[in-house]
């Protein structure tokens, strides 16, 4: 099985690579259009700022490549937000797989960014949460969020409920960092690889 | 519900943990990778590695160490010590560190916080603040050089400033409490935590499980960091987290 990790200017790719190493999965880190298109599965990771990341993806033509993928795709953190329609971060139009508006957390009482281990609860069918407890802790670091919507497959709460995971057709997305979310995160990655 | 975090801190010198540990079940108690992986397995929520040496050769050793930790540890970890440039941070993040912690370099040149937040995002920039109460002035002041050198910066003002400059978290170490095992500096931590809208990691003074309850309740800390009590197994992480859960503190167990 060929796994492509999309290489772009949003950091933290090393953590994803090492997480795959730990579960014995080979991969290629690439921004080559053909290599991404022909991979069996694609991972779209990242931390960073939405408008900067989006500008880079456009410059490399990767936004169109990602949108056209037919194989299972797993997007995490900023990757998930970039698959949405628009982000308040830098007020930027994103790839638009999910017809969802990414918003900024605003709170008087809670710390922003939302940092740490928070529990997620499955909503509807979610093959990526197979084998996990009904409520599972995973690691979040973010200031922007996707509200709960028709594509939401796991919910987390911080001030208000928001989308911890999204799914539409072949696109799977997680706001949290599965790659550093302990055993639960490993199981989610394994579930994606087993799709 | 967002949980409070328990963070063991490992001091690193020439690629090895120092200050000693008391883990009989490790092949090599000085190996930071093995110790980090063990803590992760025991339920640590994050790890902090502080490099207490600063020669050029040691920096290369540190980057290699970070790579090994990232390969073996499945929870987030922070690296601190001697970081003073975008290049330093880039090397550590590329090797697999999730966050970096800066301290004296931010005091020397506060713009560094802005530059790092812009280059890498606030989420991976922790500013460590070593603070000590100055009785003569009746105030807390930021210290550098392991707490030996006082600066002109008032702790609360500095915390606000680094937040405004883009720090994602503050690692607050009370030099008054550090090493005493008499409890965290809860009053100070609460004042900083209330004034800041970013998470506060409290450090210094942990001696008992009750101290963690205090720092998460009256201290309003988002995370508690400690070193020796974990290294010498005076408190075991899982037992601590189970205890805190019974005290109504949200914990990942």
HADDOCK unambig.tbl for C-alpha pairs under 7 A between the chains (distance, minus, plus):
assign (segid A and resid 12 and name CA) (segid B and resid 93 and name CA) 6.77 0.50 0.50
assign (segid A and resid 12 and name CA) (segid B and resid 96 and name CA) 6.95 0.50 0.50
assign (segid A and resid 12 and name CA) (segid B and resid 98 and name CA) 6.91 0.50 0.50
assign (segid A and resid 14 and name CA) (segid B and resid 94 and name CA) 6.07 0.50 0.50
assign (segid A and resid 14 and name CA) (segid B and resid 95 and name CA) 6.47 0.50 0.50
assign (segid A and resid 14 and name CA) (segid B and resid 96 and name CA) 4.90 0.50 0.50
assign (segid A and resid 15 and name CA) (segid B and resid 70 and name CA) 6.63 0.50 0.50
assign (segid A and resid 15 and name CA) (segid B and resid 96 and name CA) 5.29 0.50 0.50
assign (segid A and resid 18 and name CA) (segid B and resid 70 and name CA) 6.50 0.50 0.50
assign (segid A and resid 18 and name CA) (segid B and resid 71 and name CA) 5.07 0.50 0.50
assign (segid A and resid 22 and name CA) (segid B and resid 71 and name CA) 6.93 0.50 0.50
assign (segid A and resid 48 and name CA) (segid B and resid 120 and name CA) 6.50 0.50 0.50
assign (segid A and resid 48 and name CA) (segid B and resid 121 and name CA) 5.52 0.50 0.50
assign (segid A and resid 49 and name CA) (segid B and resid 121 and name CA) 6.85 0.50 0.50
assign (segid A and resid 111 and name CA) (segid B and resid 197 and name CA) 4.96 0.50 0.50
assign (segid A and resid 111 and name CA) (segid B and resid 198 and name CA) 5.08 0.50 0.50
assign (segid A and resid 111 and name CA) (segid B and resid 199 and name CA) 5.89 0.50 0.50
assign (segid A and resid 112 and name CA) (segid B and resid 197 and name CA) 6.24 0.50 0.50
assign (segid A and resid 112 and name CA) (segid B and resid 198 and name CA) 5.60 0.50 0.50
assign (segid A and resid 113 and name CA) (segid B and resid 198 and name CA) 6.59 0.50 0.50
assign (segid A and resid 116 and name CA) (segid B and resid 2 and name CA) 6.71 0.50 0.50
assign (segid A and resid 116 and name CA) (segid B and resid 3 and name CA) 6.94 0.50 0.50
assign (segid A and resid 117 and name CA) (segid B and resid 2 and name CA) 5.85 0.50 0.50
assign (segid A and resid 117 and name CA) (segid B and resid 3 and name CA) 5.75 0.50 0.50
assign (segid A and resid 117 and name CA) (segid B and resid 252 and name CA) 6.96 0.50 0.50
assign (segid A and resid 118 and name CA) (segid B and resid 1 and name CA) 5.41 0.50 0.50
assign (segid A and resid 118 and name CA) (segid B and resid 2 and name CA) 4.26 0.50 0.50
assign (segid A and resid 118 and name CA) (segid B and resid 3 and name CA) 6.06 0.50 0.50
assign (segid A and resid 119 and name CA) (segid B and resid 1 and name CA) 5.81 0.50 0.50
assign (segid A and resid 119 and name CA) (segid B and resid 2 and name CA) 6.95 0.50 0.50
assign (segid A and resid 137 and name CA) (segid B and resid 252 and name CA) 6.47 0.50 0.50
assign (segid A and resid 141 and name CA) (segid B and resid 123 and name CA) 6.33 0.50 0.50
assign (segid A and resid 157 and name CA) (segid B and resid 1 and name CA) 6.38 0.50 0.50
assign (segid A and resid 179 and name CA) (segid B and resid 74 and name CA) 6.98 0.50 0.50
assign (segid A and resid 180 and name CA) (segid B and resid 74 and name CA) 4.81 0.50 0.50
assign (segid A and resid 180 and name CA) (segid B and resid 75 and name CA) 4.43 0.50 0.50
assign (segid A and resid 180 and name CA) (segid B and resid 76 and name CA) 5.58 0.50 0.50
assign (segid A and resid 181 and name CA) (segid B and resid 74 and name CA) 6.42 0.50 0.50
assign (segid A and resid 181 and name CA) (segid B and resid 75 and name CA) 5.67 0.50 0.50
assign (segid A and resid 182 and name CA) (segid B and resid 74 and name CA) 4.88 0.50 0.50
assign (segid A and resid 182 and name CA) (segid B and resid 75 and name CA) 5.43 0.50 0.50
